[in-house]
Amino acid sequence: MAAQVYDLAVIGGGITGCCVARDAAGRGLSVFLCEQGDLGGAGSSATTSLVDGGFRHRDRFALGALREGLRERERLLEAAPHIVRPLRFVLPFRKTVAQKTLLRAGFIAHDRLAGRRLLPPTRLLDGHDPAIEGILQDDIAGGVEYSDCRVDVSRLVILTAKDARTRGASINPRLRCVIAERDGSVWRLSLESSVGDERFVVTARTLVNATGPWTAAVLNHVVDAGRSTRIRMVKSTQIVLPKLFEHDRAYAFRTSDRRMIFAMPYAGDYTLVGSADEDFHGDPEDVAADIAESAYLTTTLSGYLRQPVYEDQIVWSRAGVRAVRADERSGARGADRDGAIEADGGEGRALLISVYGGRVAMSRRLAERVVDRIASGRPAGKTWTTGAALPGGAFEIDGLPSLERALRAAYPFIGERLARRLAGSYGTLAQSIVSGARMMDDLGRVFGANLTEAEAGYLVREEWARTTEDILWRRSKLGMFFSHAETEALEGWLVEQGLGGPGTKTIHTW
Ligand SMILES: Cc1cc2nc3c(=O)[nH]c(=O)nc-3n(C[C@H](O)[C@H](O)[C@H](O)COP(=O)(O)OP(=O)(O)OC[C@H]3O[C@@H](n4cnc5c(N)ncnc54)[C@H](O)[C@@H]3O)c2cc1C
């Protein structure tokens, strides 16, 4: 590892770092990425999973940013139609004509601007729509129904990392950068394995700090940047409640303090509600949902729903932190949502680029800006990620049902449920998990919730999975359907493979 001088070293394997690695590798740069935990295991796996076109830009009439966000949303849908799904949102309004007129005008402008090609247009709902009548309070007169998407961000990170690896990047989860020293025109990174005692040194011409909420800590304590940096951290909380409504649309509710919270169908029997944004001070590793934020969410929901909800109905909650470059006046909600980059160095001093903030929908574009900056003045290929499919995603955006049917036709024994899950998680690559099998037994043990040994093996071999948490809560969301005993059995199997084991085991219970 030590001999090669990479063009680029990336610290942080969340969505930002992986997108940068993929883009740069595709332009012919040699890339090394280290992630101290699991790929996407921090902020990227805690998102509300919305690929929103830029709700807040619309509110602020930031038309250029809104148009770009809407375009990126469709690009992401086209690049990964297996893990990005269109979702219709209902934004209710109360019985005031002004509110209705304003909302309607805003959304019509939104649709026109969008140059919408793939997603259905906005429409007005009256108070008798099944998403309103009987579910929302009587003073809700109607709503605006609009399109957005949701994405499995954990899988998006993995697919991006896989594509980066295919294009030549060295992707190294569970490797922590402890020191990055600038030595003239190169960076020297000291790295420590998070699961063993190994230490490595890697040298690179450019360093990208894509550590999300750790950006300032890494700049202040890891990277020898010669200055101290302050960022603002914003904590968002989500709660999961037993299913609150039967239809497949989601809700966007405006709060009395002008924030938005979302309630959307989740894992069949549940409703996910998020998120309350609050400034956060502390170590991102220690972030957890707290009672006040959960209460804020249930109280806001109860202000809209006919049946109030209470904190004791919460079955699960989680919180995450994201970093923003602080604009002291804008508050937690306003700052840097589409991401910002800061460069330091050049002209004989090795380049350092730090990334702040960002949204999932904008991650491809943000990475492109980072790599444009690195590639300038260096022999590198042209931008290429617009329109490039992610692994398993090279099919039509409405092609998932036929992918499922083809899988079932070739492997009838797997049944409808497993075919749907495999196609929806792996797209065209689902075949490679079941390839060669003639009956269910050929796929090995079933650990629980139709997770087979063949699939778990694929996740270990192809997707860097090491722990039950990686498999059950990030590569899949099957953890919700796994009993304690089933999780233990999977853990035992991982240990047999030389994985899992002390320090890597987390068992979630509901
Ligand atoms: C609760 C929540 C909900 C959100 N919801 C949405 C949403 O619905 N839609 C949307 O578009 N955006 C959403 N966001 C924003 C989105 O999640 C972030 O923009 C995105 O995940 C940031 O990714 P990242 O790669 O920059 O950071 P992260 O995913 O946090 O990745 C940074 C990585 O750096 C690693 N790291 C840190 N220090 C080191 C080191 N020394 N060595 C090696 N690795 C290191 C960390 O382990 C971590 O994995 C949400 C954010 C949060 C917190």
PDBQT file of the ligand as one rigid body, heavy atoms in Angstrom, charges set to zero:
ROOT
HETATM    1  C1  LIG A 601     -31.212  12.551  10.417  1.00  0.00    +0.000 C 
HETATM    2  C2  LIG A 601     -30.878  13.051   9.044  1.00  0.00    +0.000 A 
HETATM    3  C3  LIG A 601     -31.840  13.017   8.055  1.00  0.00    +0.000 A 
HETATM    4  C4  LIG A 601     -31.516  13.449   6.771  1.00  0.00    +0.000 A 
HETATM    5  N1  LIG A 601     -32.460  13.319   5.820  1.00  0.00    +0.000 NA
HETATM    6  C5  LIG A 601     -32.139  13.641   4.553  1.00  0.00    +0.000 A 
HETATM    7  C6  LIG A 601     -33.077  13.419   3.522  1.00  0.00    +0.000 A 
HETATM    8  O1  LIG A 601     -34.190  12.952   3.756  1.00  0.00    +0.000 OA
HETATM    9  N2  LIG A 601     -32.720  13.742   2.262  1.00  0.00    +0.000 N 
HETATM   10  C7  LIG A 601     -31.476  14.245   1.963  1.00  0.00    +0.000 A 
HETATM   11  O2  LIG A 601     -31.202  14.507   0.794  1.00  0.00    +0.000 OA
HETATM   12  N3  LIG A 601     -30.563  14.456   2.922  1.00  0.00    +0.000 NA
HETATM   13  C8  LIG A 601     -30.868  14.158   4.205  1.00  0.00    +0.000 A 
HETATM   14  N4  LIG A 601     -29.948  14.354   5.191  1.00  0.00    +0.000 N 
HETATM   15  C9  LIG A 601     -28.638  14.861   4.822  1.00  0.00    +0.000 C 
HETATM   16  C10 LIG A 601     -27.783  13.722   4.302  1.00  0.00    +0.000 C 
HETATM   17  O3  LIG A 601     -27.915  12.612   5.136  1.00  0.00    +0.000 OA
HETATM   18  C11 LIG A 601     -26.372  14.128   4.308  1.00  0.00    +0.000 C 
HETATM   19  O4  LIG A 601     -26.225  15.170   3.403  1.00  0.00    +0.000 OA
HETATM   20  C12 LIG A 601     -25.445  13.020   3.839  1.00  0.00    +0.000 C 
HETATM   21  O5  LIG A 601     -25.762  11.791   4.383  1.00  0.00    +0.000 OA
HETATM   22  C13 LIG A 601     -24.068  13.401   4.259  1.00  0.00    +0.000 C 
HETATM   23  O6  LIG A 601     -23.203  12.402   3.835  1.00  0.00    +0.000 OA
HETATM   24  P1  LIG A 601     -21.674  12.540   4.136  1.00  0.00    +0.000 P 
HETATM   25  O7  LIG A 601     -21.017  11.496   3.334  1.00  0.00    +0.000 OA
HETATM   26  O8  LIG A 601     -21.238  13.938   3.913  1.00  0.00    +0.000 OA
HETATM   27  O9  LIG A 601     -21.543  12.296   5.710  1.00  0.00    +0.000 OA
HETATM   28  P2  LIG A 601     -21.607  10.911   6.496  1.00  0.00    +0.000 P 
HETATM   29  O10 LIG A 601     -22.579   9.967   5.896  1.00  0.00    +0.000 OA
HETATM   30  O11 LIG A 601     -21.801  11.246   7.937  1.00  0.00    +0.000 OA
HETATM   31  O12 LIG A 601     -20.172  10.297   6.258  1.00  0.00    +0.000 OA
HETATM   32  C14 LIG A 601     -18.999  10.786   6.849  1.00  0.00    +0.000 C 
HETATM   33  C15 LIG A 601     -18.146   9.574   7.146  1.00  0.00    +0.000 C 
HETATM   34  O13 LIG A 601     -16.842   9.988   7.550  1.00  0.00    +0.000 OA
HETATM   35  C16 LIG A 601     -16.348   8.964   8.400  1.00  0.00    +0.000 C 
HETATM   36  N5  LIG A 601     -15.182   9.456   9.148  1.00  0.00    +0.000 N 
HETATM   37  C17 LIG A 601     -15.154  10.455  10.063  1.00  0.00    +0.000 A 
HETATM   38  N6  LIG A 601     -13.899  10.616  10.534  1.00  0.00    +0.000 NA
HETATM   39  C18 LIG A 601     -13.111   9.698   9.903  1.00  0.00    +0.000 A 
HETATM   40  C19 LIG A 601     -11.716   9.369   9.973  1.00  0.00    +0.000 A 
HETATM   41  N7  LIG A 601     -10.890  10.020  10.788  1.00  0.00    +0.000 N 
HETATM   42  N8  LIG A 601     -11.246   8.362   9.183  1.00  0.00    +0.000 NA
HETATM   43  C20 LIG A 601     -12.080   7.684   8.347  1.00  0.00    +0.000 A 
HETATM   44  N9  LIG A 601     -13.415   7.967   8.258  1.00  0.00    +0.000 NA
HETATM   45  C21 LIG A 601     -13.928   8.961   9.016  1.00  0.00    +0.000 A 
HETATM   46  C22 LIG A 601     -17.539   8.642   9.278  1.00  0.00    +0.000 C 
HETATM   47  O14 LIG A 601     -17.426   7.380   9.894  1.00  0.00    +0.000 OA
HETATM   48  C23 LIG A 601     -18.701   8.738   8.288  1.00  0.00    +0.000 C 
HETATM   49  O15 LIG A 601     -19.102   7.469   7.782  1.00  0.00    +0.000 OA
HETATM   50  C24 LIG A 601     -30.238  13.948   6.481  1.00  0.00    +0.000 A 
HETATM   51  C25 LIG A 601     -29.273  14.011   7.483  1.00  0.00    +0.000 A 
HETATM   52  C26 LIG A 601     -29.584  13.557   8.744  1.00  0.00    +0.000 A 
HETATM   53  C27 LIG A 601     -28.523  13.609   9.805  1.00  0.00    +0.000 C 
ENDROOT
TORSDOF 0
